[in-house]
Amino acid sequence: MRHMAETTHTPAPGVAEHPSLALVDSAGELPGGRRFDDLATPDSTTAWLVARDLVAPGVQLYEHCQGRLTGLRKAVRDLMAAHVERTAPADGAVRILNDALTSAPGALRLHFDEETGFVRNAEHPATQVVEHAMAVIAEDAAALLTNNEASMLAVCEAESCERFFLRTHARRQWCSTRCGDRVRAARAYARKRAALSGQAT
């Protein structure tokens, strides 16, 4: 698996607004068959969470916390796939999401910092920090699957792409321009080969 810094993938529509979509799209395949996983290590997982303001800078997560987050990612992916494919979700996926929703501390505590003033955040240990981040992601996933945007949820139709996104218009089929260009290029190549094959016979 590749570290986040080694991948170059444009965020799919909806990812900036929905941490659950960002989580699901944090692993997959790039053009050329290269796999990536932004949560491959505790350090890359921490960086991913910090970049999305889900944990405070300076927090250090451990392998156990990383494993919990990747477990939630699998469950949310299963739920989104079930929604898109109109099938029953995988066993345990709903339970994992609900566990994440209810495992976080009930409130963010108020703190005062002389440089920044008042702030609210989850307290250490790191397990509480990741539980709060998971609760935020799980709440977003539950809302996304049940609100008006649910009908916009889709999976990219480009071969080998596994990313979910929100359709910006009803006919959108791909998560990015890159995926759309790849599909169109493959179709053009197939047509050209078919035409050349027809001329040869």
Buried (B, 14 or more C-beta within 10 A) or exposed (E): EBBBEEBEBEBBBBBEEBBBBBBBBBBBBBBEEEEBBBBBBBEBBBBBBBEBEBBEEEBEBBEEBBEBBBBBBBBBBBBBBBBEEEEEBBEEBBEBBEBBBEBBEEEEEEEEEEEEEEEEBBEEEBBBBBBBBBBBBBBBBBEBBEEEBBEBBBBBEBEEBBBBBBBEEEEBEBBBEBBBEBBEEEEEEEEEEEEEEEEEE
